[in-house]
Amino acid sequence: MKALVLSGGAGTRLRPITHTSAKQLVPVANKAVLFYGLESIAEAGITDVGMIVGDTAAEIEEAVGDGSQFGLKVTYIPQERPLGLAHAVLIARDYLGDDDFVMYLGDNFIVGGITGLVDEFRSNRPDAQILLTRVADPRAFGVAELDPSGQVIGLEEKPDRPKSDLALVGVYLFTPLIHDAVRAIEPSWRGELEITHAIQHLIDSRADVRCTVITGYWKDTGNVGDMLEVNRMVLEGMDRRIDGDVDAASETIGRVVVEEGARIIDSRVVGPAVIGSGTVISNSYVGPFTSIAENCRVTDSEVEFSIVLRDSSIQGVGRIESSLIGRHVEVTPAPSVPSAHRLVLGDHSKVQITS
């Protein structure tokens, strides 16, 4: 069995972060979202991974390499532009051959991994198996309709009037029969080959399509709110570990991870929180659900429920919360006189200012 991991896409909902970084590499608890998925695939006993890459291919390849760090063998499959999940299956045909495979969206996060799902698929070997979960607003997802016995009878992609609240999770398992289905469908109104249409083709052809409704934690980390929520959940599961230096004037409370080479000076860190290597926290407060990556500086400030990427500095700005701060960012106080706001913002930024 192989895996097909989708790591292309523009990540428009995470702009401006994704103007300069692949969305799958934005860190959760100081580890790229993509890495959690690759670890889950390896834990399920799958070693051969085809990775669909697009405009951010160089960055993905630099981070993942040949896959050996995860116990995997990775083959990169370029996609000129994102034309739908079914298109990814289409262009991976030669790599996948006649093997069964799991398709995993690289920006999705599933607590507990996929080992149980893969084992179930291997035992029963339906033609396709999908994961479903109940969501508050299914209009943003692929949506499944089930009959009274729990059998999948219909799928729709981002419907205006959903027939259920069961959304497709970004993990799918297929036999080679899916290759006939992706060749049989036409592009949707979005101009994409939709995987929901391909699976619907299997259903209409009376193929064996099964579903598993999960009640555990799943997130599509496509926006800032979801990123912060996943970060919170992962941090809650971490154990306390102090490998860096914490001076006598500082206090660390609860599940705090201070990586080797990090320094906490005259500060208070309340977990769950992680402080990356080479980072210095000085005369500051770091509150719960905060991840600060490597080689950052936080001075005379407060940070809570936030993600700070590497090589950034926060100095003398009071309190920051519910924020996603990119790489090589400088956050400093505005001059008190004249009374004005000076901004350098990327495309599609959102700024809230209290005058």
N, C-alpha and C positions, 0 to 999 in steps of 0.2 A: 504493500500500500504506500502511496506517495502523498505528498501535501502540495497544494498550490496556494501560495501566500500572496495576497494582493497588496502591493506597496507602492502603487502609483497614486494618481489623483492629486488635485491641486490644493486641497485643504482650505477652501475659501472661508469656511466658518471660523477658522483659527487665525485669520489674518489680523494684524500684520506679521505675527510670528512665522507663518508659513510662506511669507514672501522670500525668506532666506533659509528656511529649514523644512525638511520633510515632516509632515504631520505625524507619521508613524514613529519619529524619533524624538518627539516632545516627551520629556521624562515624567514619569510618575514615581514618587519616592526615589528620585534620582536614578531611575532606570528607564530606558526608552520603552514606550508602550509596546512596540514591535517585539522587543525581547521577551516579554511575558508570553506572547503567543508562540514564539519559537521554542521557548522552554516547555510549554504545554504540549507541543507537537512531539518534541523529543521524549517527554515523559510517557506519551502514548505509544512509544515504541516505533515511531516513524522516523526514518533517517534521511530519505531522499526528498528534497524540497525544491520545487520550482518557484522562483520569486518573480512576480510581474513587477516591472519597474518602468517609470516614466521619466519626467523631466528631472526628478531628484535622484536618478539612478546612481550617480557618482557618490552622493552622500550615503545612500543606502548601502552600496557596495563597500564603502570604506568602513562603515559601522559593523556590518555583518560578516564581511570577508567571505571565506569559503564555507562558513558555518561550523567549523570545527570547535569553536568555543562553546557551542551549544550541543555538540555531539551530532551534528548534522552535516550533510553534503548538499550544498546549495548551488543551484544552477540558475542564472539570471536570464529572464525572458523579457526583452524590451517590448513595450507597447507605445506606439507613436503618440497616441493621445487616448484619454479614457473614454471608451466607447461602450461601457457597460460590463457587468460581471460575466455575462454569457460570452462576450467578446474575449475576455481573458481566458476562458476555457477554450474558445475556438483557436486562439493563437498558441495555446499550450498543447495542442493535440499531439504533436510529434514527441514532446517531452513525456507526456502522460502515457502514451502508448495504449496498451490494453489493461492497464492497472486500475484498480479502484483508487480513489483519492478523496482526501478531505480538502475542501476549499475554505481558507481562513482569511478573513479580512483583517489586514495588519493593524488597523486602528481600533479594533474591538478588544474588549477586556471581559473575560469570563472567569469568575472566581471558581476555583476547584479544578480548572483545566478541562480537558476533553477526553481523558483516558476512558472513563466509563462509557461515553458516547461511542468512541471508536471500537471498544470491545463489543458493545451491543451490535454495532453495524457488522463487524466481522462475524459474529455468531449467526445473525439472521440474514444478512446480506440482501436487504431490499434493493430495488433499483435506485432509490434515492431516500435520504433521510434528512429532515430539516429540524432545526431548533426553533421553538417559539417561546415567547414570553409576553405577559400581559403588560400593556403600556397605557398611560393616561391619554395620549393623543396619537393614535395609530396612523394618522394621515401623513406622517413624516417617514413612514416605513413601508416595506412590503408587508401585506396583511393576508393572513390565511383564514379561510372559512372551513369549518369542520362540520361533519354531519353528527347526528346524535350519538353515534358510536365512537366518535373521536377520529374518524378517517378524514384526511384532507380531500376536499372536493373542489376547492378553488383558491387561487392566489391573485392578488392585485398589487400593483406597484404604486405606492403613494396615492391611494384613492381619496377623492373628495368626500365620499360617503362610505366609510369602511363598514364591512359586513361583520366585523368582530373587533375585539381589542387585542388580538393575538398578532404580534409583530414578529417577523423573521429576524432571528439573531444571525450575526455574521459568520456562522459556521455551517457548512453543508457537506454531506457525504454522498458520493456518487459511485456507481459502477460505470463502465465505458458506454452504457446506453445513453448517457447524457450528451455524448458527442453528436449523435444523430439529432437530438432535440435542438441543440444550439445551431445546427446547420439548417434546421427546418423553420426557424422563426424569422420574423422581419423586425427591423428597428422600430422602437416605440415612438411616440410623439416627441420624446426627448432626443431622438436620434441615436438611442443606445439599444444594444441587444440586452434585454432584461433577463436575468436568471429566473425571475418569477414566471416569465413567459415560457422559458424552456421547461421549467418544472410543470407548468400547466399543460404543456404539450405531452409530457410523460403521463400526467393524470388522464388527459383525454384519450391517450393511447392505451389506457388500462394497465399501465405499468404499476409496480408496487412502490408507492410513495408513502412513506411513514413520517410521523412527526413525534417529537419529544417536547413537551411543555416543561420548561425549567422555571423553578421558583427562586433559584439562587440569584446571585448578583451578576448583572450584565450591563455593560455600557458601551455605546458607540461614542468614542472620545472625540467627537467631531467639533465640539465647541468648548468654550472656556469653562462654563458651568459644569459640564460633564467631566472635564479634566480635573477640576478641583475636587469633585465628588469622588472620583476614582482614587485620587491622591489621598483623600481622607480615609477611604476604606482600606487601602494598602497599608498606610501608616498605622492604623489601628491593630493590624496583625503583626507588627514588628516587635522584636524583643529589644530590651534596653542593652546598649553596647557603647561603652566609652573608650575609644581607642586613641582619641586626640587629647589635647591638653586643656584642662579646665582649672583655672586658678582658684585660689582660696576665697576670693571675693565673689565668685560666681556660684550659681545654683542650677542644677539640672533636676527636673522633677518628672517622674513617670517614664514612659517608653521613649527615651531620647537616644538617638544614635549620633555619635560624634566620630566621624571617620578619622583615621590616622592622618596626621598632618594638619588637622583643623585645630583652631584655638578659640577658647571661650574666655573672655577677659571682662571682669567686673560686669557680668551680665546674668540674665535669668532665662533659662530655656525650659518651657513646659511642654511635655510631650502629649500625644505622639508627634515627633518631629525628627527630621534628619538633617545633619549639617555635613556637607561634603568636604573632602580632603582639600587642604590648602585654604579653606575659608576662615575668616577671622570675624568673630562676633564681639564687638567692643562696646561697653556701656550701653547695652541694648536689651530689649526683650523680644524673644522669639516664642510665639504662642502655639497652641495646638494646631495640628493638621497643616504644618508648614514644611516644605522641602526646599532647602537651599543647596544648590549644586556646588561644584568644586570651584575654588579660587574666587570666591565672592568676598565682599566686605560689607558688613552692616555695622554702622557706627551711630551712636546717639539716636537710635530709631526703634520703632516697634513694628514687628511683622507677624501677622497671624492669618491662618487659613489661606495660604498663598503658595505659589510655586515660583522660585527664582532660579533661572538658568545660569549656567557657568559664566564666570568672568564679569559679573555685574557688581555694582556698588550702590548702596543705599546709605546716605549720610545726612543726619540731622533733619529728617522730614516728619517727625512725629509718628503717627500710626498709619500703617498700610495693611489692608485686609482684603480678602476675596480677589486677589490679583494674580495675574500671570505675567511675569516679567522675563523678557527674552535675554539673549546672550549679549555680553558687552554693553549693557545698559548702565547709564549713570542717572541716579535719582537724587536730586539735591534740592535744598530750599530755594524758593523764588526770592528775588530781592524784595525787601519790604518797601522800597521807594525806587522808582515810581510804582504805583499800584497797577500792575498789569500782569498778564500771563504770557510767558514766552514758551512756545511749543515747537517741537520738531517731531512730527507724527508721520507714520507710514500710512499708505493707502488703506482705506476702510477702517481706520481707527475709531474708537469710541472713547470720549473723554467727558468726565463729569467734573464740573468746577463750581465751587462755592465762592461767590464774589463777596 
